[in-house]
Amino acid sequence: MKLRGNLNALIGVWFIIAPWAIGYSDQSGALWSSIVFGIIQVIVSLWGYDKPGWNSWQNWISAITGVWFIIFPFIYSLTNGEVWSSVVLGLITTIFSLWNLGSNSGSKAAG
């Protein structure tokens, strides 16, 4: 779970720098959405990586940010490359978060 949490945190870092890296920093809504949700993703991923199970609110928030990353490029009408980056990384975030939610407390040492 620590690995999944760290990967989700890295995805959050990507969303913080993505507006400049892939070129949508001129769109204020998309810029701030990416930064704010990226910061939230980093915080909850690092805070909740060792808290498995369905009652882990950190993993629920991480799953919600993953879903947001999937839909946000469509809301802000981003271009094709930006859409794919966001959708793929959003899916990974959501899958890892749900995986952590489904883990039991006896599997803390697992991936």
C-alpha positions in Angstrom: 0.0 0.0 0.0 2.9 2.4 0.6 3.9 2.0 -3.0 0.4 2.8 -4.2 0.2 5.8 -1.9 3.5 7.1 -3.1 2.6 6.7 -6.7 -0.7 8.5 -6.1 1.3 11.3 -4.4 3.6 11.5 -7.5 0.5 11.7 -9.7 -0.6 14.6 -7.5 2.7 16.3 -8.0 2.3 15.9 -11.8 -1.1 17.6 -11.7 0.5 20.5 -9.8 3.1 21.1 -12.6 1.0 19.8 -15.5 -0.4 23.2 -16.5 3.1 24.5 -17.3 4.5 21.1 -18.5 1.8 20.4 -21.1 0.6 24.0 -21.7 -2.7 24.9 -20.3 -1.5 27.5 -17.7 -3.3 30.2 -19.7 -6.7 28.7 -18.7 -7.2 30.0 -15.2 -9.9 27.5 -14.2 -8.0 24.5 -15.4 -4.8 25.8 -13.9 -6.2 26.3 -10.4 -8.3 23.1 -10.5 -5.2 21.1 -11.4 -3.1 22.8 -8.7 -5.7 22.5 -5.9 -6.7 19.0 -6.6 -3.0 18.0 -7.1 -2.1 19.4 -3.7 -5.1 17.6 -2.1 -4.0 14.4 -3.9 -0.4 14.6 -2.5 -1.6 15.3 1.0 -4.2 12.5 1.3 -2.0 10.0 -0.5 0.9 10.4 1.9 -1.4 10.8 4.9 -3.5 7.7 4.1 -1.1 5.2 2.6 -1.0 3.1 5.8 -4.7 3.3 6.5 -6.4 0.5 4.6 -10.1 -0.4 4.6 -13.4 1.2 3.7 -13.3 3.6 6.7 -10.2 5.4 5.5 -11.4 8.8 4.6 -8.0 9.7 3.0 -8.4 6.9 0.4 -12.0 8.0 -0.3 -10.8 11.6 -0.9 -8.0 10.2 -3.1 -10.5 8.2 -5.1 -12.7 11.3 -5.5 -9.7 13.3 -6.8 -9.0 10.5 -9.2 -12.5 10.8 -10.6 -12.1 14.6 -10.8 -8.9 14.2 -12.8 -10.9 12.0 -15.2 -13.6 14.5 -15.8 -11.9 17.8 -15.4 -10.3 18.1 -18.9 -13.8 17.8 -20.4 -15.2 20.5 -18.2 -12.4 22.9 -19.2 -12.3 21.8 -22.9 -8.6 20.9 -22.8 -6.8 19.5 -25.9 -6.3 15.9 -26.8 -2.9 15.4 -25.1 -4.0 17.1 -21.9 -7.2 15.0 -21.9 -5.3 11.7 -22.2 -2.8 12.6 -19.5 -5.5 13.5 -17.1 -7.8 10.6 -17.9 -5.1 7.9 -17.7 -3.6 9.3 -14.5 -7.0 9.8 -13.0 -7.9 6.2 -13.7 -4.6 5.0 -12.1 -5.3 7.2 -9.1 -8.9 5.9 -8.7 -7.8 2.3 -9.1 -5.0 2.6 -6.6 -7.3 4.4 -4.1 -10.0 1.8 -4.4 -7.4 -1.0 -4.1 -6.3 0.6 -0.8 -9.9 0.9 0.3 -10.4 -2.8 -0.4 -7.2 -3.8 1.4 -7.5 -5.2 4.9 -5.3 -4.1 7.9 -3.3 -7.3 7.7 -1.8 -6.4 4.4 0.0 -3.2 5.3 3.3 -4.6 4.1 1.9 -5.4 0.7 2.7 -3.2 -2.4 
